[in-house]
Amino acid sequence: MSSPQNNENDHPPPNEEEYEEDIFRAIDANDLALVQRIISEQGTDCVLKRISNSKTTLMRACETHGNESIVEVLLSSGAPWNAVDDDGHCAGEYAAEKYPHLASQLMDYGVEVELLLGDEIRTSGAYETDTSYLSEKLKYDANDRLLDAQGDAVMMKWETPLMKLHAEKICDVEHGKESEAVVLNVGFGLGIIDGFIQDLKPKTHVIIEAHPDVYAHMKRKGWDEKENVVVVFGRWQDVIEDLAKEYSFTGAFFDTYGETYNEIREFHVHLPKLFQKSKKEGKRCTYSYFNGFCPDNIFFHMVYNRLIAKELKDLSGMSTTFESVKVDKIDWEGVTGHGKYWEMETYFLPTSTYC
C-alpha cells in the first residue's frame, strides 16, 4: 500500500484505454495467468470494465474461448453475472451460443448468488411486503384486460391457453382425478384459470382474492354463488393457515399481482400444510404457478426456474418439472404502463408434485 507521503506523480494512474485493453486482450488470448496477474496488479475493479456495446469482461470470456477457469477468476473477482450489454444480453446468453456447459454453470452460480442475497434480506429484516397495490384502482377494459392505475396489464387474454394447461395440471386430469380434486387458486384476475377449473367439475374450488375491485367483479359475475366454489376475500397471508386446516387440498395455483419472489417463496413454505391431509391419504398433490419471472431475458428466466425448483424442493419437498409451451404473438396495444409482462416466445409451465 502506498504511504500518504508518496507523490501521486510517482505512480501515475494507468491510461483508461490501456487499462481496459489489457484485461480484454488477456481474455482474448485465453491466457489465464495473464488475467490473474492483471487483476493482481490493477485490482479487481478492472473486471468491471466494459468495451464497445457495453460488453463486460465476463461476456467476452463467455463468447470467445469459454475458458471455465478464466470465468471462475472473473466471477470470484467481482464480475457481475447478471450485467447486460446495450442489447440486453448477458454473459450466460453469450456462453449458451457455443458453450452450453458453461452457460449451465453460470445458471448454477446465479442461483447460489440469489439464494445468498435472499437469505441476507430475510435475515436482516430489510424486506417488507408492499400492499399499496391493493389500494390502487383497477379496471376491466373492453378488450377483456385487467389494467392497473398506471395502465399496466395485470392480466390479459393471451394467457388463456396457458391457464387451461395449468388447470388441467392442478386438477390432475392426466390421472382422471378431476372430479375428486380440491383445488386452491390464489389470485382471480380475469378468472381464466377458474373458468377452466369449473369446466373440469372439481369437488371443491377455493379462490383467494385480495383486491376489492376484483372481488366486486367476481360477485357481479356470480362466482360467490357457484355450488362448489368458495370465494375468500383477503390477503392469502391472512387466510392460508385456516384454509389449510379446513380443506384437504389436492391442487394449488399461485398467480398474484404486485408481489415479488419473496411472497411466492413465503407461499411455498405453506405448501406442506396445504397438502398434508391429502398426502397422508395417499392422494397425488400438484402445485403450479404463473411463471412470469424475468419475462424479457431467457437466461435470467431459466436461473429463476432453477432457483424456484430448488427452493420448492427444500421448503416443501416437491419436485418440479417445466413444460415448454409456445406463446403466440401478443397484442399490447392500449397497455400504456411501464412495460410488457411477457416478451418471450416460449413459456415454461411448472408442475410440482411429491414424486
C-alpha positions in Angstrom: 0.0 0.0 0.0 1.4 3.5 -0.9 2.1 5.7 2.0 0.3 9.1 2.3 3.6 10.9 1.7 4.1 9.5 -1.8 3.6 12.0 -4.6 0.9 10.8 -6.9 3.1 11.6 -9.9 5.5 8.8 -8.8 2.8 6.3 -9.7 0.6 7.9 -12.4 -2.8 6.1 -12.9 -2.9 3.8 -16.0 -4.3 5.2 -19.2 -8.0 4.1 -19.2 -7.8 2.7 -22.7 -4.8 0.6 -21.8 -6.4 -0.4 -18.5 -9.4 -1.8 -20.4 -7.4 -3.3 -23.2 -5.0 -5.3 -21.0 -7.7 -7.4 -19.3 -9.7 -7.9 -22.6 -6.5 -8.7 -24.5 -5.6 -11.3 -21.9 -9.1 -12.8 -22.2 -8.9 -12.8 -26.0 -5.5 -14.6 -25.7 -7.1 -17.2 -23.4 -4.2 -16.5 -21.0 -5.3 -17.4 -17.5 -2.0 -16.5 -15.9 -2.1 -13.0 -17.5 -5.7 -12.4 -16.5 -4.7 -13.3 -12.9 -1.6 -11.1 -13.0 -3.5 -8.1 -14.4 -6.2 -8.4 -11.6 -3.5 -8.8 -9.0 -1.6 -5.7 -10.2 -4.5 -3.4 -11.2 -7.1 -4.5 -8.7 -10.4 -6.2 -9.0 -12.0 -3.0 -10.5 -10.5 -4.0 -13.8 -13.0 -6.9 -14.2 -15.8 -4.3 -14.1 -14.6 -2.5 -17.3 -16.6 -2.6 -20.5 -15.8 -2.2 -24.1 -18.0 -1.4 -27.2 -21.7 -2.2 -26.8 -21.1 -2.2 -23.0 -19.7 -5.7 -23.2 -18.2 -6.9 -19.9 -15.1 -9.0 -19.3 -17.3 -11.9 -18.4 -19.3 -11.6 -21.6 -16.0 -11.5 -23.6 -14.7 -14.6 -21.8 -18.0 -16.5 -22.5 -18.2 -15.6 -26.2 -14.5 -16.2 -27.1 -12.9 -19.3 -25.6 -15.4 -20.2 -22.9 -12.5 -20.9 -20.6 -14.1 -22.0 -17.3 -11.0 -21.2 -15.3 -11.0 -17.6 -16.6 -14.7 -17.3 -16.0 -14.2 -18.5 -12.4 -11.4 -16.0 -11.8 -13.6 -13.1 -13.2 -16.6 -14.1 -11.0 -14.5 -14.5 -7.9 -13.0 -11.1 -8.5 -16.5 -9.5 -8.7 -17.5 -9.6 -12.3 -21.3 -9.4 -12.2 -23.0 -12.5 -13.6 -26.2 -10.5 -14.3 -24.9 -7.5 -16.2 -26.4 -6.8 -19.6 -24.9 -5.1 -22.7 -26.6 -2.4 -24.8 -28.7 -5.0 -26.5 -29.9 -6.5 -23.2 -27.8 -9.7 -23.5 -26.0 -11.2 -20.5 -22.9 -13.4 -20.2 -25.0 -16.5 -19.9 -26.5 -15.9 -23.3 -23.1 -15.4 -24.9 -22.0 -18.7 -23.3 -25.1 -20.5 -24.5 -24.3 -19.8 -28.1 -21.2 -22.0 -28.1 -20.6 -23.4 -24.6 -23.8 -24.8 -23.1 -22.0 -26.5 -20.3 -20.5 -23.1 -19.2 -24.0 -21.5 -19.5 -25.3 -24.2 -17.2 -22.5 -23.5 -14.7 -23.4 -19.7 -14.8 -27.0 -20.6 -14.1 -26.0 -22.5 -11.0 -23.8 -19.6 -10.0 -26.7 -17.2 -10.4 -28.9 -19.4 -8.3 -26.4 -19.5 -5.5 -26.0 -15.8 -5.6 -29.7 -15.2 -5.5 -30.1 -17.7 -2.6 -27.5 -15.9 -0.6 -28.9 -12.5 -1.4 -32.4 -13.7 -0.4 -31.1 -15.1 2.9 -29.4 -11.8 3.7 -32.5 -9.8 3.0 -34.7 -12.0 5.2 -32.1 -12.3 8.0 -31.7 -8.5 8.1 -35.4 -7.9 8.2 -34.9 -5.4 5.3 -37.8 -6.7 3.3 -41.4 -5.8 3.8 -44.4 -6.8 1.7 -45.7 -3.9 -0.3 -49.5 -3.8 -0.1 -50.0 -0.5 -1.8 -51.3 -2.3 -4.9 -54.5 -3.2 -3.0 -55.5 0.4 -2.8 -54.9 1.2 -6.5 -57.9 1.4 -8.8 -58.2 -1.5 -11.3 -60.3 -1.6 -14.3 -61.6 -4.3 -16.8 -61.5 -2.8 -20.3 -63.5 -3.6 -23.4 -60.7 -6.0 -24.6 -61.1 -8.3 -21.6 -57.9 -6.9 -20.0 -57.4 -6.1 -16.3 -55.3 -2.9 -16.0 -53.9 -1.0 -13.0 -54.0 2.7 -12.4 -50.8 3.2 -14.5 -52.1 1.4 -17.4 -50.0 -1.7 -16.8 -51.6 -5.0 -17.6 -52.5 -7.2 -14.6 -53.8 -10.0 -16.8 -54.7 -10.4 -20.4 -56.5 -13.0 -22.6 -53.2 -14.2 -24.3 -52.7 -16.3 -21.1 -55.8 -18.4 -21.9 -54.1 -21.4 -23.5 -51.6 -21.5 -20.6 -54.3 -21.3 -17.9 -56.1 -24.2 -19.5 -52.9 -26.3 -19.1 -52.4 -25.0 -15.5 -56.0 -26.0 -14.6 -55.5 -29.5 -16.0 -52.3 -29.9 -14.1 -53.7 -28.9 -10.6 -56.9 -30.9 -11.2 -54.9 -34.0 -12.2 -56.7 -34.6 -15.5 -53.8 -36.8 -16.6 -54.8 -39.4 -13.9 -58.6 -38.9 -14.3 -58.9 -37.3 -10.8 -60.5 -34.0 -11.7 -63.9 -34.9 -10.1 -62.1 -35.6 -6.8 -59.9 -32.5 -6.9 -60.0 -30.0 -4.1 -58.1 -27.0 -5.6 -57.0 -23.6 -4.4 -56.3 -20.6 -6.7 -54.6 -17.6 -5.3 -55.4 -14.5 -7.4 -58.5 -14.3 -9.6 -57.6 -11.7 -12.1 -59.7 -12.3 -15.2 -60.8 -15.7 -13.8 -59.4 -17.5 -16.8 -58.0 -20.5 -14.9 -61.0 -20.5 -12.6 -63.3 -20.9 -15.6 -61.2 -23.9 -16.8 -61.2 -25.4 -13.3 -65.0 -25.1 -13.3 -65.2 -26.9 -16.7 -63.5 -29.9 -15.0 -66.1 -30.0 -12.2 -63.8 -30.5 -9.2 -65.2 -31.5 -5.8 -64.2 -28.1 -4.2 -62.8 -24.9 -5.8 -61.4 -22.3 -3.4 -60.4 -18.8 -4.7 -58.5 -16.2 -2.7 -58.7 -12.7 -3.9 -57.3 -9.6 -2.1 -58.2 -6.7 -4.3 -61.6 -5.1 -3.6 -62.2 -4.2 -7.3 -61.5 -7.8 -8.4 -63.6 -9.1 -5.6 -66.5 -6.9 -6.6 -66.1 -8.1 -10.2 -66.3 -11.7 -9.0 -69.5 -11.0 -7.1 -71.1 -9.3 -10.2 -70.2 -12.4 -12.2 -71.8 -14.7 -9.6 -68.7 -16.5 -8.5 -69.7 -16.4 -4.9 -73.0 -18.3 -5.8 -71.5 -21.3 -7.6 -72.2 -24.5 -5.8 -68.7 -25.9 -5.5 -66.9 -22.6 -5.2 -65.6 -20.9 -2.1 -64.6 -17.3 -2.5 -62.3 -15.9 0.2 -61.8 -12.1 0.2 -58.4 -11.1 1.8 -54.7 -11.4 1.5 -53.6 -15.0 1.2 -51.1 -14.4 4.1 -54.0 -13.8 6.4 -56.2 -16.7 5.5 -53.9 -19.6 4.3 -53.5 -21.2 7.8 -57.2 -21.5 8.3 -57.8 -22.9 4.8 -55.1 -25.5 5.3 -56.9 -26.7 8.4 -60.3 -26.7 6.8 -59.7 -28.3 3.4 -57.8 -31.4 2.1 -56.3 -29.7 -1.0 -55.0 -31.8 -3.9 -54.0 -28.9 -6.1 -53.0 -25.3 -5.8 -52.1 -22.4 -8.2 -50.5 -19.1 -7.4 -50.8 -16.0 -9.6 -50.9 -12.7 -7.7 -50.1 -9.2 -8.8 -47.9 -6.6 -7.1 -46.0 -9.2 -5.2 -42.4 -10.4 -5.7 -40.4 -13.6 -5.4 -40.2 -13.2 -1.7 -44.0 -13.6 -1.5 -44.2 -16.6 -3.7 -41.4 -18.2 -1.7 -43.3 -17.5 1.5 -46.3 -19.2 -0.1 -44.2 -22.2 -0.8 -43.4 -22.6 2.9 -47.2 -23.3 3.4 -47.5 -26.0 0.7 -46.8 -28.9 3.1 -49.6 -27.8 5.3 -52.0 -27.3 2.4 -51.4 -30.8 1.1 -50.8 -32.5 4.4 -54.2 -34.2 4.7 -54.4 -35.4 1.1 -50.8 -36.6 1.1 -51.5 -38.7 4.2 -54.4 -40.3 2.4 -52.1 -41.2 -0.5 -53.6 -38.8 -2.9 -51.5 -37.1 -5.6 -50.9 -33.4 -4.9 -50.0 -30.9 -7.6 -48.9 -27.3 -7.4 -48.2 -24.8 -10.2 -47.8 -21.0 -10.6 -47.8 -18.4 -13.3 -44.1 -18.4 -14.3 -43.5 -14.8 -15.1 -40.2 -14.1 -13.5 -37.7 -12.2 -15.7 -40.0 -12.2 -18.7 -37.6 -10.4 -21.1 -34.4 -12.4 -20.7 -34.3 -16.1 -21.3 -31.2 -16.7 -19.3 -32.3 -14.9 -16.2 -35.7 -16.6 -16.5 -34.0 -20.0 -16.6 -32.0 -19.0 -13.5 -35.2 -18.4 -11.7 -36.7 -21.7 -12.9 -33.7 -23.4 -11.2 -33.9 -21.2 -8.1 -37.7 -21.9 -7.6 -37.3 -25.6 -8.3 -34.5 -25.8 -5.7 -36.3 -23.9 -3.1 -39.6 -25.7 -3.7 -37.7 -28.9 -3.0 -36.0 -27.5 0.1 -39.1 -25.8 1.5 -41.9 -28.3 0.6 -40.3 -31.5 -0.6 -41.9 -31.1 -4.0 -40.2 -31.9 -7.3 -40.7 -29.5 -10.2 -40.6 -30.0 -13.9 -41.1 -27.4 -16.7 -43.1 -28.0 -19.9 -42.2 -25.8 -22.9 -45.3 -24.1 -24.4 -45.3 -21.8 -27.5 -46.7 -18.3 -26.9 -48.5 -16.7 -29.8 -47.8 -13.0 -30.7 -49.3 -10.7 -28.0 -51.2 -7.6 -28.8 -50.0 -4.9 -26.3 -51.9 -2.0 -27.9 -53.5 0.1 -25.3 -51.3 -1.1 -22.5 -49.6 2.2 -21.5 -47.8 1.4 -18.3 -44.2 0.6 -17.6 -43.8 -2.3 -19.9 -44.8 -5.8 -21.0 -45.0 -8.6 -18.5 -44.1 -11.2 -21.1 -41.8 -11.0 -24.1 -40.6 -14.5 -24.9 -41.9 -17.0 -27.5 -41.8 -19.9 -25.1 -43.5 -20.3 -21.7 -42.1 -22.8 -19.2 -45.1 -24.2 -17.4 -44.1 -25.5 -14.0 -45.6 -28.6 -12.3 -44.6 -29.6 -8.8 -45.5 -32.9 -7.2 -44.5 -35.3 -4.4 -42.8 -37.8 -6.6 
